[in-house]
């Protein structure tokens, strides 16, 4: 198989994944519009929790990959393996999980809480920070793809803690609702 044929197959698979995700979003959106909020609440909440767990798993695992990737010689088999793992984790798991977390979370914030409550506003601010961390990690994936990582393994170890700290604060706000 030629390089052009291989790239075409990869492009078709990516397009199929994109159409599948968009179809899933359309199905969820149709269900949210078609059914009253009280009948969907528990399903939306369950899907939101699954999406958040998936997103957090990626946010906690990706910097660990960066730590190990930093030590891999550029161009080595290990370097290529890390590039593949990081790219797939970010594109196939983390991005869809983040989008679902946001969509379902905003639906719950609107339908259940009417976007009111200090705890909810603080939570949304922290989720915005978590999204910024996600975006930063995405730029790091691209930098590793270009063999242009400028962050040391030690700094990646420190950055690995940021999603966990934000997660703890978000969970406390949601469960305790302190204000």
C-alpha positions in Angstrom: 0.0 0.0 0.0 1.4 3.4 -1.0 1.8 6.3 1.4 -1.0 8.2 -0.3 -3.4 5.2 0.1 -2.4 4.8 3.7 -3.1 8.5 4.3 -6.4 8.2 2.5 -7.5 5.3 4.8 -6.4 7.2 7.9 -8.4 10.2 6.7 -11.5 8.1 6.0 -11.3 6.6 9.5 -10.9 10.1 11.0 -13.9 11.3 9.0 -16.0 8.3 10.1 -15.1 9.0 13.8 -16.0 12.7 13.4 -19.4 11.8 11.8 -20.0 9.3 14.6 -19.3 11.8 17.3 -21.4 14.5 15.5 -24.2 11.9 15.2 -24.0 11.2 18.9 -24.1 14.9 19.7 -27.2 15.3 17.5 -28.9 12.3 19.1 -28.2 13.7 22.6 -29.4 17.2 21.5 -32.6 15.7 20.0 -33.3 13.8 23.2 -32.7 16.8 25.4 -35.2 18.8 23.3 -37.8 16.1 22.8 -38.1 15.0 26.5 -38.9 17.2 29.5 -35.9 17.8 31.8 -37.3 15.9 34.7 -37.6 12.6 32.7 -34.0 12.9 31.4 -32.3 14.2 34.5 -30.9 10.9 35.8 -29.7 9.8 32.4 -28.1 13.1 31.6 -26.4 13.1 35.1 -25.1 9.6 34.5 -23.7 10.4 31.1 -22.2 13.6 32.5 -20.4 11.6 35.2 -19.1 9.1 32.7 -17.9 11.9 30.4 -16.1 13.7 33.3 -14.5 10.5 34.5 -13.2 9.8 30.9 -11.9 13.4 30.6 -10.2 13.3 33.9 -8.6 10.0 33.2 -7.0 11.6 30.1 -6.0 14.7 31.9 -4.3 12.6 34.6 -2.6 10.2 32.2 -1.4 12.5 29.4 1.2 14.3 31.5 2.5 11.0 32.7 3.1 10.1 29.0 4.8 13.5 28.6 7.2 12.7 31.5 8.3 9.4 29.8 8.3 10.9 26.3 10.6 13.6 27.4 13.3 11.0 28.1 12.8 9.1 24.8 15.4 10.0 22.1 13.7 11.9 19.1 13.1 9.6 16.2 13.3 6.4 18.2 10.7 3.7 18.2 9.7 4.8 21.8 9.3 8.4 20.6 7.0 7.3 17.8 5.0 5.1 20.2 4.5 8.0 22.6 3.5 10.3 19.7 0.8 7.8 18.7 -0.4 7.2 22.2 -0.6 10.9 23.1 -2.3 11.9 19.9 -5.0 9.2 20.1 -5.6 9.8 23.8 -6.1 13.5 23.2 -8.2 13.3 20.0 -10.2 10.1 20.5 -10.8 10.2 24.2 -10.1 13.5 25.8 -11.7 15.9 23.2 -15.0 14.1 22.9 -15.2 13.5 26.7 -14.5 17.2 27.3 -17.2 18.3 24.8 -19.7 15.9 26.3 -18.8 17.0 29.9 -19.4 20.6 28.9 -22.7 20.0 26.9 -24.3 17.8 29.5 -23.0 19.9 32.4 -24.4 23.1 31.0 -27.7 21.4 30.3 -27.8 20.3 34.0 -26.8 23.7 35.2 -29.6 25.3 33.2 -32.3 22.7 33.7 -31.7 21.9 37.4 -30.1 25.0 38.9 -31.1 27.8 36.4 -27.5 28.8 36.4 -27.8 30.2 39.9 -25.7 29.6 43.0 -22.3 30.8 44.0 -21.0 27.3 44.1 -22.1 26.7 40.5 -20.4 29.9 39.3 -17.2 28.9 41.1 -17.4 25.4 39.7 -17.9 26.7 36.1 -14.8 29.0 36.7 -12.8 26.0 37.7 -14.0 23.9 34.8 -12.9 26.8 32.5 -9.4 26.5 34.1 -9.6 22.7 33.6 -10.4 23.4 29.9 -7.4 25.7 29.7 -5.2 22.9 31.1 -6.7 20.6 28.5 -5.9 23.1 25.7 -2.3 23.5 27.1 -1.9 19.7 27.0 -3.2 19.8 23.4 -0.5 22.3 22.4 2.1 20.0 24.2 0.9 17.0 22.1 1.5 19.1 19.0 4.9 20.2 20.2 5.9 16.6 20.9 4.7 15.7 17.4 7.1 18.3 16.0 9.9 17.2 18.3 9.7 20.6 19.9 9.0 19.9 23.6 10.6 22.6 25.7 9.3 21.4 29.1 11.4 19.2 31.4 10.2 15.9 32.9 10.4 17.5 36.3 8.1 20.3 35.2 5.7 17.8 33.7 5.6 16.0 37.0 4.5 19.3 38.7 2.0 20.0 35.9 0.6 16.5 36.4 -0.9 17.6 39.7 -2.9 20.5 38.4 -5.8 18.6 37.0 -6.1 16.6 40.2 -6.2 19.7 42.3 -8.8 21.3 40.1 -10.9 18.1 40.2 -10.8 18.0 44.0 -12.0 21.6 44.2 -14.8 21.0 41.7 -16.0 17.8 43.4 -16.1 19.6 46.8 -18.1 22.5 45.3 -20.6 20.1 43.7 -21.1 17.9 46.7 -20.9 20.3 49.6 -22.2 23.4 47.8 -20.6 25.7 50.4 -22.1 28.9 49.1 
